[in-house]
Amino acid sequence: QVQLVESGGGLVQPGGSLRLSCAASGSIFAINDMAWFRQAPGKERELVATITAGSTAKYADAAKGRFTISRDNTEKMVYLQMNNLKPEDTAVYYCNAEMSNGSGFSFYWGQGTQVTVSS
């Protein structure tokens, strides 16, 4: 069974940093784009950053200059380094990836990891 599992969330003070990790596992034939989304209480899920298999990254305006997405194709991992965190970054962060188990590509979601930015 193909799945994504996030880790690395927690409580951090404003101006602090966190690094989120997401591991893909199961019978994976190939992985295309990977991404991080977030959902704050009472708000819709929003895109934070995406990265292609060739490591071309794109960012939402709120993430530019503070967040860095990266991936390790050998380990089937994607990361989100978050610096200078703000209270408005508080949300559940979800990993997303387009993956194939050998019979076509599908989008998969992780279960989410909570990030809370508060003093």
C-alpha angles and dihedrals in degrees: 000000000000115000145159123222123192128203139168103068123133147118118313135168121246110279092028131118138237133181118213121201131196124192123200116208141170132055097340119171098176142348123214122179120358125197148176122229130179137203123199122199111284093006136100122258110268136195116253104175142338134203130193126222086261090054098252105154133203128186140202113243091252090058101043114116094008107055129054124195120202138163142204108213094190092055094036091234135140124194138196117202109197120193133178090021119201131202088251089063088069107121145107107279119214131196118220130187140172105228140169127215089193097278102076138306126288135173117249132193132205123225094255136246124233120239116189121184111193141131 
